[in-house]
Amino acid sequence: MSAENSTSKETPNPAADGSELIRFDGVMKRFGSNVVLDHLDFTVSSGKHVTLIGPSGSGKTTILRLLMTLLKPDEGTIKVGGEYLTHEERNGKLVPAGETHIREVRKNIGMVFQQFNLFPNMGVLRNITEAPVHVLGLSKDEAEERARELVELVGLTEHLDKYPSQLSGGQQQRVAIARALAMRPQVLLLDEVTSALDPELVAGVLDVLRDIAHTTDITMLVVTHEMNFARDISDDVLMFDAGRVIESGSPEKMFSDPEHERTREFLSAVL
Ligand SMILES: Nc1ncnc2c1ncn2[C@@H]1O[C@H](COP(=O)(O)OP(=O)(O)OP(=O)(O)O)[C@@H](O)[C@H]1O
């Protein structure tokens, strides 16, 4: 892996300065009568790596899906980079955001899913260049140059010409990581990115992500059941229960001396 060589060029978030990047204010999300996020407030500072932990169904993935605008909150507001994601200001009033506004704010956010979601009919290089060319308007040459750097960063240089079906799950997930970074997002969302992988492929993907976490200043919001990985990369860990943050702190504190009974129960089941 050659992350060290490429970081000066690769730093996806050159403006990471510790200012507030993500803000949830009173966010409520329900599915039918099931209140999944219960007036949730939290913030993430630029450049930080924040891991969301908590029992199944506590709302972690829902938070990432709200940030990707795959879902809309029923109440409350979400800001990314100081801009409302869910609303826009018109004539001094806050109104539901239109598609153009949402697309602009969303350019700052990249997501890697459990199931890779690569384009099956495109090779590795084109999977990575497609969005930068069509969404950011980069020239094909610019996008390819950047894609080659990212392919090196994720350790797949020899596989550049292959199609997703010719790659292992771990390699496909590394392509998905490169594809997300190619958009130079300010924040990278990682949703259980190793849970669909065969166990022997998990370590390779986590190593790539550790490398990215330690050698770039991209902001990360991570949902994972890999607690050692969470401990290695996190600045902060947020413990969710029933749609609320019940405890937060450094990984050292959270994993060795949690305060909340529910956190202790959860960690004793997963560690
Ligand atoms: N599209 C949907 N329609 C109905 N219910 C949903 C939908 N998406 C999520 N839910 C419900 O919302 C709750 C929270 O789901 P979410 O996936 O956010 O939890 P999670 O904390 O990420 O869980 P896990 O660790 O199992 O992935 C669950 O009860 C889930 O069944």
The ligand as an SDF file (V2000), in Angstrom:
LIG
                    3D

 31 33  0  0  0  0  0  0  0  0999 V2000
  -37.0600    1.5930    5.2050 N   0  0  0  0  0  0  0  0  0  0  0  0
  -37.4860    1.1730    6.4040 C   0  0  0  0  0  0  0  0  0  0  0  0
  -38.7830    0.8860    6.6180 N   0  0  0  0  0  0  0  0  0  0  0  0
  -39.2270    0.5020    7.8330 C   0  0  0  0  0  0  0  0  0  0  0  0
  -38.4250    0.3640    8.9090 N   0  0  0  0  0  0  0  0  0  0  0  0
  -37.1230    0.6270    8.7580 C   0  0  0  0  0  0  0  0  0  0  0  0
  -36.5870    1.0480    7.4990 C   0  0  0  0  0  0  0  0  0  0  0  0
  -35.2370    1.2500    7.6560 N   0  0  0  0  0  0  0  0  0  0  0  0
  -34.9610    0.9620    8.9440 C   0  0  0  0  0  0  0  0  0  0  0  0
  -36.0750    0.5940    9.6070 N   0  0  0  0  0  0  0  0  0  0  0  0
  -36.1650    0.2510   11.0410 C   0  0  0  0  0  0  0  0  0  0  0  0
  -35.5310    1.2800   11.7420 O   0  0  0  0  0  0  0  0  0  0  0  0
  -34.8360    0.7720   12.8820 C   0  0  0  0  0  0  0  0  0  0  0  0
  -33.4110    1.2790   12.8540 C   0  0  0  0  0  0  0  0  0  0  0  0
  -32.7410    0.7080   11.7420 O   0  0  0  0  0  0  0  0  0  0  0  0
  -31.2070    0.9960   11.4480 P   0  0  0  0  0  0  0  0  0  0  0  0
  -30.8620    0.1790   10.2380 O   0  0  0  0  0  0  0  0  0  0  0  0
  -30.9510    2.4320   11.4290 O   0  0  0  0  0  0  0  0  0  0  0  0
  -30.5340    0.3730   12.7400 O   0  0  0  0  0  0  0  0  0  0  0  0
  -29.0240    0.0290   13.0200 P   0  0  0  0  0  0  0  0  0  0  0  0
  -28.7090    0.5890   14.3480 O   0  0  0  0  0  0  0  0  0  0  0  0
  -28.1830    0.4670   11.8890 O   0  0  0  0  0  0  0  0  0  0  0  0
  -29.0730   -1.5580   13.0950 O   0  0  0  0  0  0  0  0  0  0  0  0
  -28.0030   -2.6690   12.6190 P   0  0  0  0  0  0  0  0  0  0  0  0
  -26.8560   -2.5970   13.5840 O   0  0  0  0  0  0  0  0  0  0  0  0
  -28.7650   -3.9500   12.7460 O   0  0  0  0  0  0  0  0  0  0  0  0
  -27.6320   -2.3620   11.2070 O   0  0  0  0  0  0  0  0  0  0  0  0
  -34.9820   -0.7300   12.8270 C   0  0  0  0  0  0  0  0  0  0  0  0
  -36.0360   -1.0800   13.7080 O   0  0  0  0  0  0  0  0  0  0  0  0
  -35.3760   -0.9950   11.3950 C   0  0  0  0  0  0  0  0  0  0  0  0
  -36.1610   -2.1480   11.3050 O   0  0  0  0  0  0  0  0  0  0  0  0
  1  2  1  0
  2  3  1  0
  2  7  2  0
  3  4  2  0
  4  5  1  0
  5  6  2  0
  6  7  1  0
  6 10  1  0
  7  8  1  0
  8  9  2  0
  9 10  1  0
 10 11  1  0
 11 12  1  0
 11 30  1  0
 12 13  1  0
 13 14  1  0
 13 28  1  0
 14 15  1  0
 15 16  1  0
 16 17  2  0
 16 18  1  0
 16 19  1  0
 19 20  1  0
 20 21  2  0
 20 22  1  0
 20 23  1  0
 23 24  1  0
 24 25  2  0
 24 26  1  0
 24 27  1  0
 28 29  1  0
 28 30  1  0
 30 31  1  0
M  END
$$$$
